């Protein structure tokens, strides 16, 4: 069955499998960074001694930082599940993307994809990676200098969400049966969802409520 035929992306069994794999990998990374911190501390206390404090402390601090950062990454994985439980997959071919900064997007941006506005298909809306964590795989393929075989890996992308608010992006596996490299995309126009509804984006009250179920947080009270 075509993954886009499921009512929501979460009802597509390979998607749940891909999400579970991504969660497991990030939990394993968290455990590894915590273990490395304790291992370095034990090595300093038992084998190296005070003379090596200056050498070891930077590695201790970096391990702590990466473990702390990993907590936010794991929280993001669960946030993606919330989106996948609300929206179905859309399979998009040869859509515009880029790494340049866009003046119509506010805040941090680490690459963008354009998707049609559901209310106005002739209008495209940019969605961005709002964080740099874990987007290196995508950036290497989005680069203008990327080899054609790399660009081909994102010639088709899976998208679950609403381009006016929030979404999850995935690259197809080699056999096209499941998504991989799931990442958040955000709409960062500077307007809240009510403004998008009345300012020409065409979002209805039902669209806004659906977005909130997926985790959209209003920018205004």
C-alpha positions in Angstrom: 0.0 0.0 0.0 1.2 3.5 -0.9 2.4 5.2 2.4 0.5 8.3 1.3 -2.8 6.3 1.3 -2.7 5.9 5.1 -4.9 8.3 7.1 -1.8 9.3 9.1 1.9 8.6 8.7 2.0 6.8 12.0 -0.5 4.2 10.6 2.2 3.2 8.1 4.0 0.3 9.8 7.5 0.9 8.2 7.2 4.5 9.5 6.8 3.3 13.0 9.8 1.0 12.5 11.9 3.9 11.2 10.9 6.1 14.1 11.7 3.4 16.6 15.1 2.8 15.0 15.9 6.6 15.2 14.8 6.7 18.8 17.0 3.6 19.7 20.0 5.2 18.0 19.6 8.4 19.9 19.1 6.7 23.2 22.2 4.6 22.5 24.2 7.8 21.8 23.0 9.3 25.1 24.1 6.2 27.0 27.5 6.2 25.2 28.2 9.9 26.0 27.3 9.3 29.7 29.4 6.2 29.8 32.4 8.1 28.2 32.1 10.8 30.9 32.3 8.3 33.7 35.1 6.4 31.9 37.2 9.5 31.6 36.5 10.5 35.2 37.5 7.0 36.4 40.7 7.0 34.2 41.6 10.4 35.7 41.0 9.3 39.2 42.5 5.8 39.1 45.2 5.8 36.3 46.3 9.3 35.4 46.2 11.4 38.5 46.0 15.2 39.2 48.7 16.0 36.7 46.4 15.1 33.8 43.5 17.2 34.9 44.2 20.0 32.3 44.3 17.4 29.5 41.2 15.4 30.6 38.8 18.1 31.7 38.0 19.5 28.2 37.0 15.9 27.2 34.9 15.6 30.3 33.2 18.9 29.5 32.5 17.9 25.9 31.1 14.5 26.9 28.8 16.3 29.4 27.7 18.8 26.7 27.0 16.1 24.2 25.0 14.0 26.7 23.0 17.2 27.6 22.4 18.0 24.0 21.2 14.4 23.3 18.3 14.9 25.7 17.0 17.6 23.5 17.5 15.4 20.4 15.5 12.6 22.0 12.7 15.1 22.9 12.6 16.1 19.3 12.2 12.5 18.2 9.1 12.2 20.4 7.8 15.5 19.0 8.1 14.1 15.5 5.9 11.2 16.6 3.2 13.7 17.5 3.3 15.2 14.0 3.3 11.7 12.4 0.2 10.8 14.4 -1.8 13.7 13.0 -0.7 14.1 9.3 -0.4 11.6 6.4 2.7 11.3 4.2 3.0 13.3 1.0 5.5 12.0 -1.5 7.0 15.1 -3.2 9.3 14.9 -6.3 11.9 17.5 -7.3 10.8 20.2 -4.9 12.8 23.4 -4.5 15.4 23.4 -1.7 18.5 25.3 -0.7 21.0 26.3 1.9 21.0 30.0 1.4 19.5 32.4 3.9 16.0 33.6 3.0 14.8 37.1 3.8 11.2 35.9 4.2 12.2 33.6 7.0 13.0 34.9 10.5 15.3 33.3 13.1 17.9 30.5 12.6 17.7 28.5 9.4 20.0 25.7 8.3 18.4 24.8 4.9 14.9 25.1 3.5 12.4 23.1 1.4 9.4 24.6 -0.4 6.0 22.9 -0.3 2.7 23.9 -1.8 0.3 25.8 0.4 -2.7 23.3 1.0 -5.1 26.2 0.5 -3.4 27.6 -2.6 -1.4 24.9 -4.4 0.1 27.5 -6.8 1.8 29.2 -3.8 4.9 27.6 -2.3 5.9 28.1 1.3 9.5 27.6 2.7 10.0 25.4 5.7 13.4 25.4 7.4 15.6 23.2 9.6 15.5 25.4 12.7 18.4 23.5 14.3 21.7 22.3 13.0 21.7 19.1 15.0 21.7 16.1 12.7 21.1 17.9 9.4 24.6 17.3 8.0 23.4 14.3 5.9 20.7 16.6 4.3 23.1 19.5 3.9 25.6 17.5 2.0 22.9 16.5 -0.5 21.4 20.0 -0.7 24.7 21.7 -1.5 24.9 23.1 -5.1 28.2 21.4 -5.4 26.9 18.0 -4.4 27.4 15.1 -6.8 24.4 14.1 -8.9 24.2 10.7 -7.1 23.9 12.4 -3.8 21.2 14.9 -5.0 19.3 12.0 -6.4 18.8 10.6 -2.9 16.6 13.6 -2.1 15.0 13.8 -5.5 11.9 12.4 -3.8 11.1 13.3 -0.2 8.5 12.2 2.3 6.7 15.0 4.1 4.1 14.8 6.9 2.6 18.1 8.1 1.2 21.4 7.1 3.7 23.8 5.3 1.9 26.7 7.1 3.0 25.4 10.5 5.1 22.3 11.1 6.2 19.1 9.5 8.5 16.0 9.4 10.7 15.4 6.5 12.1 12.0 5.5 14.3 10.6 2.7 13.1 7.3 1.1 15.0 4.1 1.8 16.8 2.6 -1.2 13.7 0.4 -2.0 11.3 3.3 -1.3 9.4 1.3 1.3 10.1 3.4 4.4 11.4 6.8 5.4 14.8 7.5 6.9 16.7 10.5 8.3 13.5 12.0 9.8 13.9 15.6 10.6 11.7 18.5 11.8 10.8 21.4 9.5 9.4 24.6 10.8 7.5 27.5 9.3 9.2 30.6 10.5 7.4 33.5 8.8 7.2 35.5 12.0 3.4 35.3 12.1 1.3 33.1 14.4 -1.1 30.6 13.1 -4.2 32.9 13.5 -2.4 35.5 11.4 -1.6 32.9 8.7 -5.2 32.1 8.5 -6.4 35.7 7.9 -3.4 37.1 6.0 -3.8 35.0 2.9 -2.4 31.6 3.8 -5.8 30.2 3.9 -5.6 28.3 7.2 -9.0 27.5 8.6 -9.9 27.1 12.3 -9.8 23.3 11.7 -6.3 23.6 10.1 -5.1 25.5 13.1 -6.6 23.1 15.6 -5.0 20.2 13.7 -1.7 21.9 13.9 -2.0 22.4 17.6 -2.7 18.6 18.0 0.6 18.1 16.2 2.5 20.3 18.6 2.3 23.8 17.0 2.8 26.4 19.8 1.2 29.8 19.2 3.7 32.7 19.0 1.1 35.0 20.5 -1.4 34.5 23.4 
